[in-house]
Amino acid sequence: MPSDIEIARAATLKPIAEVARKIGIPDEALHNYGKHIAKIDHDFIKSLDGKSEGKLVLVTAISPTPAGEGKTTTTVGLSDGLNRIGKRTVACLREPSLGPCFGMKGGAAGGGKAQVVPMEQINLHFTGDFHAITSAHSLAAALIDNHIYWANELNIDVRRIHWRRVVDMNDRALRAITQSLGGVANGFPREDGFDITVASEVMAVFCLAKDLADLEERLGRIVIAETRDRKPVTLAQVKATGAMTVLLKDALQPNLVQTLEGNPALIHGGPFANIAHGCNSVIATQTGLRLADYVVTEAGFGADLGAEKFLDIKCRQTGLKPSAVVIVATIRALKMHGGVNKKDLAGENLEALEKGFANLERHVTNVRSFGLPVVVGVNHFFQDTDAEHTKLKELCRERLQVEAITCKHWADGGAGAEDLAQAVVKLAEGEQKPLTFAYETDTKLTDKIKAIATKLYGAADIQIESKAATKLAGFEKDGYGHLPICMAKTQYSFSTDPTLMGAPSGHLVSVRDVRLSAGAGFVVVICGEIMTMPGLPKVPAADSIRLDANGQIDGLF
C-alpha cells in the first residue's frame, strides 16, 4: 500500500466551500486560506446560538505504546463511517504541534485512507494559530518585564514570576535560562525558562473560551506573578489582555478542512494531553454540534489523561456530554502491555494479549465510572491474526460485557469503520445516564488529586512534595480551591513511571510541583519527571524531512 503522504497527495480534494455547504455553512461565512482550508467567521458562529445540537462521540485509547494505537486515524475513519451510513458528521481534532512533528511522533493528521487533508499544511504552519498563541504569550512576557523595568507599580516580586516564555518546538536548552543580562538598560537579571507553546496557559484559555469576550476575560484572570507580600498578580493588572485578544482574534475562528472522503473536519487548538488538558477548542466542538447530527472528537493519549480531562475539565466547564465513547486498542499494543518487545510483535501471542488486556480493562472500567456507554474499536494491523482478534473480542465480552469491533479504516477508509459507526449510533441513541465526575467541585485540591490517582490510576496513595503542598495550600487560601485538576504525568503508564505498563496497582503517585491556571480554570499537577518543554530524541524526525527535487515535502509522514 502507498505511504500516508502518497495517499494524501493522490486524493482529489473538494473546494472548501463545497465541503462547508454539506453542513450548512454559506460561502460568505468562510475566510479562505487557499482552495482547501478556511476559517469560519465569528458572526456566523454566533448566529448558531440556540440551535439544537447533535450527538457527541469521544474517541480515546488505551495507554500508548511505541507499537501505535491510531486514535486520530480512528476518529477520522469513524467520522467517514458515520457519514457513509447517513449520519451528517463532523470530525473535531486538535492541531498538530511542530515539536512532535520534528521530534519523535511525526505528523498528526491520521493515516492510510483515514486522513484529514491537506496533510502537509495541517502538520506545518496551517493557518498560523499556534504562531498567534506564541506571539500573544510572548507579548505578555514582554509587558511583564516592561512593567517591572518602569518602576514596578504593582510591586511584583521578581523572584516569584510564574510566567515562563514559550516556543512551539522541542528545545531542551531553553528549559532554564538567565535573562536580562548586559546592564541596566536590559532590565533586572533573573532566572527564567521556556515551555512548549502547547503547554502555555494561553493555549488552554484559547481552547476553553466560548467567544472573544470570554477569551479576554479568561486571559485577564491568568496569575502571572506574586507581590512581595505574596498576593497574586494577573495579566489584567499589567494591561496585557486587550492586545493579546487582538493577536488571537482571527486565530479563534475554527479551521475547516476535509477528510480524504470529502467530509468536513474542524481542526482547532492543540493543548498537550500529558501537560495540559488535551482537547480541541470548545468553539469548534460546539460549532460542529450545531451543524451536524454527530461530532466525533478525540482526547489526547490514553483515557486516564485525555478522557479524564475532557470530562472533568471541558465537560464540567461547558455542559458538554458524550453520548458514546470509543476506546481504541490494537492487538500489537496490548501484547506490549503484556510484556512483548516491539521487535517480537509479529508473532501470534494469545497469552501476552490476555495479560496486556488488563490495561484496556481498566480504561473501560474508568470511562464507565463517569456513566458513559463504551465500545472498543480494535484498529487492525496486517500482522494481526484472526485468533488474536477472536480472543480480544471474547475477553471484552466475557470480562467487561462490552463489544469490541475490528476496524479497517486505515486500509479501507470509511467503509472499514461502518461496523464501528453502527455500534456507536446504537449506543448514542440508546439509554443515557447522567454524567458523573471523578470528584466534586467543593472537594479540597489534595483530595481531588487523590481521587484521580486512586480511582483511575489504581494507586494506593499520593505523595506530595513540600513545595507543591505549600502551593496547594496557597491556592486554597487565595480562593482557587474549587478548580478542577489537570494532571501532568507520563502518558505511557497509569503510574508516574513510564516503564510500568499494563495496569499497575498499589503504587504512589508522586506530585513534584503544581501550577495555577486561573484563566483556563484548573490547577496543573506535575507528577514524576514530566517535562513542560520536551527535548528532541537522539534521531529526531527532522533528520528525514526535506524537499525533494520537485519541491515536495518528503519525510513528514
N, C-alpha and C positions, 0 to 999 in steps of 0.2 A: 504494500500500500504506500502511496506517496507520503512525504512528510507533512506535518501540520501546515508549514508555511507554503508548501506546494499546493496543498488543497485550498488554502485561503486565496492564493493568487489565481487559481484556476476558476474560482467562483465568479459568476456574473452577478454583480451587486445591483440592487434596485436603487433608483434615485431615492434619496432620503424622504422627499415629500410624499412619494408613493407609500413608503413604509409608515409614515406618520398618519396618512389618511386611513390606514387599516384600523387605527384606534381612535379616529375622530379628531385628529389634530389638523387644523387648517394650515395652508401654506403660510399665511400671514403670521402665524404663531411661532414660526421657525426662524432661528438665526443660523444660517448655513455656514459650515466650515468645510467648503468644498462640496462635492457631489454626494457624499455618503455619511456625513456627520452633521448634526445640527444640535443647537441648544433650544430648549423650549421656553418661550417667553414668560416672564413673571406674571404679566397681566392675564394671560390665558390660564395659567395655573390657578390664579386667584378666582377666575370665573368658574372653576370646577368645585368651589366650596359648596357643600351641601348635597352634592351628587351622591347617590348610593354607591357603595364600594363593593368590589369583587372579593374573592376569597384569597387569603394569603397562604402561601406554601413556603415553609422554611426548609432549606437543604443544609444539612450539617453532616458530620462524619465521625468515624472512629478516630482515635489518636493517630496523627500522621506518622508515616514511616518513610524511609528512602525508597520503598517499593512503589509508592504513589497510591492515591485514593481516587482522584478525579472528581472532586466536589464541583468545581466550576464547569467541567465538561458535563457532569450530570445535570446541573442546573440548566444549562443551555439545551441539552438533549431533552430533558423533561418539558421545558417550555415549548420546544418544537413538537414534541409528542402530544401535548395538550392541544396545541393548535391543530394538529392533524385529526384529532377526534372531535373537533368542532367547538373547542373552548377558546374564546379570544383571550390570548395570554401574552403577558409582558414579562420578560426576564429583567430583574434588577440586580446589578452586580457592582462591586467596588472597582475603582480604577486601580490599575497596577502602579506600584512604586518603582522608580528607577533603581532603587537599591537592590531589591531581589532580581530585577531584570538583568543587571550586570553582575550580580553576585552569585548566589547558589541556585535559586529557584527557577530563574528564567522567566519567560513571559507568563501572563495570566489571563488568557482570552479563550480558554477551553482548549480542545484538541480534536484531531481527526475530523469527522463530519459534524461535530457538535462544537462549533466555534462562533464567537462574535467577531464581526469584521467591520471596517478594515483593521486587521490584526496588528499590523506594524505601527500605525498611528496610535491605536489604543495603548499599546505597550510602551510607546515612547512619549512624546510631548503631549499628544492628544489635543485637547482644547486649551491647555495651559492652566487648568485648575490648580494643580499642585504647585506650579510656579507662583500663582496668585497667593496661595496659602503661605508659601515660603516668604514671599515679599511682605505680606501683612504681618507675619510673625517677626520678621526682621525689622520692620518699621517700629513695632512695639519695643523691641530691644534697643533700637537707636533712641527712641523717645525716653525710655527709662534712664539710659546713661546720660542723655542730654539734660534731663531734669536734675539729676544729681550734680552735673557739671555747673549748671546755672543756679547755684545757691541751695538746692535741695530743700525746697519749702515744705515738702511732706515729711522731712526728717527720716528718709529711707536709710536703713542700716545697710551699708554696702556689704556687710558680712552675711546678710540674710536676704539676698536677692534670689528668688526661685526661678526667674525667667531665663532659661538657657536658650541658646540660639539653635537654629535648625538648618539642615540641608537635606535634599532628597537623594541621598547617596550613602552607601555603607563606607564609613571613613573612620576607622578606629583612632587615628591620630588626633581627631577633634574631640574625643570624649572628654578630655580635661585640658584646658588651655589657660594661659595667663594673658589677660587683655589690658589695653590702655597703657602699654609701655611707651617710653620715648619722651617723657617730660610732661610738664604742667598742661600744655596745650592739648594733650590727648586724653585728659581725664584722670581718674583715680585708678591706679592698678588694682586688679583683683583677680581671683580665680574664677573661671567660667567654664563652659563646655557646650558641646553641641549634641542634640538628639537628631534622629532622622525625622524628616518632615511629617511622616505618618504618625509619629508619636507626639506631635505638637497638640496642645490643647485647642489651638485654632482649628485643627482638623476635626477634633471631636465636636467642637461647637458647630462647625460648618455642617457636620453630618446629623446633628440633633436639632438644629434650628428649623422652625416651621416656615419662616419667611424672613425678609430682610430686617424688619423691625425686631423680631426675636433674635436674629443674629447679632445685631448691635447691642441689644440688652444683655445677652449672654456674654459677649466679649467684655462688656463693662464689668461683669461680676468676677472676671478672672483675677485671682490673687497672685500678684507678681513679686511681692516682697513683704517685709515687715519693717516697722519703725523701730527705733531704739528702745521704745517701751513695749515692744512685741505686739503691736496692733497691725492687722493686715492692711496692705495697700493694694488697690485694684487698678486695672487698666483704665477704668473710668476716671480715676483720680489723676492720672498722668495725661488725660485728654487724648487717648490714642484711638478710641473706638470709632469715631466718625470717619477718620481717614482710612482705618483698616476696613471698615464696611465698604467704602468706595472701592478699594482694591479688590474686594471679594464680590462686588455686585453682579458682575457678569458670570463669574465662576459659579455662583449659587444657582444658576439655571441648569437643570438636569441635561445631560448629554444623551441624545437619541442616536443609536446605531441599529444594526440588524444582525440576525443570525445568518448562517450560511443558507438557510431556507427562506430568508427574506422576512422573518418575523421580528417585531420590534424588541429592542433591548435598551434599557436605561442604565447607563454606567456613570456613577456619580459618587465622588468621595472615596476615601480609602484608608481609614484608620487600621493599624495593625491589630490583630486579634490577641497576640501574646503580649502586647504592650498597652494598647488602647481597647476600644470596645468592638472593633472588628466588623462593622456593618456599613452598608452603603447609606446614602443620605435619607433622612426622613422625608424630605421633599420628593425625591424620586419614588420612594415606596408609595407614598400617599397619592402622588400623581398617577402612578400605574394602577392603583386600586380604583381610582375614579374613572379610568378609561377602559378597563378590561374586566373580563369575567374572573380571571386568575392572574395573580402575580407570583412568580417563583423567584425567591431571593435566597441568598446564602449568608451564612455567618462564618467567619474565618476559623480555620483549624478545626480541632475536634469539638464535640458538643460540650465538653467540660469548660472550654474557653468561649468559643463563638456563640453557641446556642444559649449558654447560661447568661452571657452579657446581653444578647439580643432580647432575651425575655426579662431579665432582672433590671436592665437599664433602658433599652429602647422601647420595649412594650410598656414598661411601668410609666415612662415619661409621656408616651403618646396615646396610650389606649389601644394600640395595635394588638392583634391576637392571631397567631397562625391557626388555620383550620386543619392543617395536617403538617407533619414533619417527616422528611425523608432523611434517614441516616445512611450515608454512603459507606460501603465497605468493599474491600477486594479480597479475594482468596489469598493473593500474594501478601498483602499487609497483615492479614490475620495470622498467616504462617510465620511472619516475622515476629509478631507479638507472642507466638508460641515457641520462639527460640530459634527459628531457622535463619541462617545467614543469608544475606541478599544474593550472594552468588549461587546459592543452592535452591533457589525458589522454583526452578523449572520443574523439578520432580514432584510427583504426587505425594502428599504427606497429610493423611487424614488425622493422624494423631496430633501433629503440630497445629492443624486447623482447629481441632476441638479445644486444644489448650489455649490458643490465641483468642478463641471465641469469647473468653471472659471479658476482653476489652469491649467488644461490641455489646455484650450482655449488660455491662454497667452503663454504657451510654444510652441504651434503650430504656433501662430502668430509670435513669436520671431524667430523661426527657418526659417519660410518662408521669414522673412525680410532679410535673408542672400542670398535669391534667390534659395533656395533648395526645392525640392519636398518632401512631408511628407506623411507618413502613420502611423496610430495609431495601435499599437499592444496591444490588451487587454489580459493580462495574466490571464487566467481563474483559479478561485478558486472554490472548490466543493460547497461552501456555496452560491455562486452567483446564482441569479435566472434568468430565461430566460427573464423576463420582464425588469430586470436591464440591461442586455446586449442589448436588443432591444432599450431601452431608450437611452443608451450611443451612439449606432450607429446612432440613429435619431438625437441626438444633434450634433454629429460630421458632419453628412451630411447636416443638415439644417443651422447650425450656421457657420460652417467652410468649407463646401464643401470638406471634407476630408474623406477618407474611414477608418473605424475602423473595425479591424478584430479580432475575438475571437481566441485565440491561446491556444492550449492544449499540448504544448511540454513537460511540466513537467510530465504529465501522459503518453503521447504517443510518446515522442521523436520527431524526425524529421517529422514523419507523422502528428503530431499535429501542425506543423508550415508550412505545404505545402501551405496553402492558403495565409499566410503572404509572403512566398517566391515568389509566383506567382505575388502578388501585388508589391513587391519590384522590381522584374525584369521588370514589366510593367513601373514603374516609372524610373528605371535606364536606360532603353533602349528607353525612350521617350524623349521629348524635354527637353533640358538642358539650363538653364540660367547662365550667368556669376556669379561667387561667389562674393558677396559684403561683406563688413565688418561693424562692429558696429561703427568704427571711422577710420579716415585716419592716416597714419603714422606720418605726419608732424603736427598733432594736439598737442597742449600742453597736458602734463600729466594730469593736473586737468580737462581739457575738455574731455579727454578720459574716466576718471573715471565718470564724469557727464553723458557722453553719454551712458555708460553701465547702470548706475543707473536709468536714466530717460527713455531710450528707452526700456530696457529689464526688469528692476525690477519694473517699474511703479512708481518710486519715484518722488517727487516734486523737490528735490534738494539734494545736498550732503553737508555734514558738516565736514570739515577737521580740526582736532585739530592742534594747532600752531606748535607743534613739527613735525608733519607729513608735514605740509605746508612748513616748513623751509627745510626739507629734500628734498621734491619735487623740490623746487627752486634750491637746490644744485645739484640735478641730472641734471636738465636742464642746469645749468651753466657748469657742467663737460662734457656735450655732450651726455647725455643719454636720452634726451627728445624725441627721435624718437622711443624709445622702446614701445612695447605693454604693456598692463596692465594685471596682474594676480590677480584677486580679491580673497581674503581670507575671506570668510564670512560663516555664518551658512548655511548648506545645506537644512534646513527644511522650509525655507521661502524665498520669493522674497525680503523681508526686512532683516535687521540685527537683528531682534527679532525673535527667533525660535518659539515663540508661535503664531505668526501671520500667520496662514495657509490660504489656498485659494489663492486669488490674491489681496493682499493689494495694495492700491494706495495712492498717496499723502504723503507718509512717507519721512523721511530724512534718507539718508544712511550716517552713521557716520564713518569717517575714523580715526582710532586710531593711526595707525603707518604705515610706508612704509619701504620696504627693497629693495635694489638694487640687482638684479640677472643679472649682466652684462654678465656672461658666458652663462647662459641659454638664455639671450636676452629678459628679461622682468622685470617689476617693480611689486613687490608684494605689494598689498594694503590690509592692515589688518583692517577689519571692525568689529565693535561691540566687543564682548568678545571672538572671535575665538582664539583657543589655537594652537600653533605650537608644543606643547608637550601635547597630551591628557592624561587624567587620567583614571584609571580603575573605572568602576561602583561599586556600593555597593556589588552587586553579580556578579563578573566577570565570563566570560565563562570558565576561567581557573579552577574554582571550580569544574567543571564537567568533566574535561579532565583527563584521566588516561589510564593506560594499564590494560587490562582485564587478566583473568587467562591464556589465550592463547597467551599473549604478543601483542595483537592487540590494536590499539588506540581506545578508546571509548570517546564519548562526543565532538569530534571536529566538528561534524555536528549534 
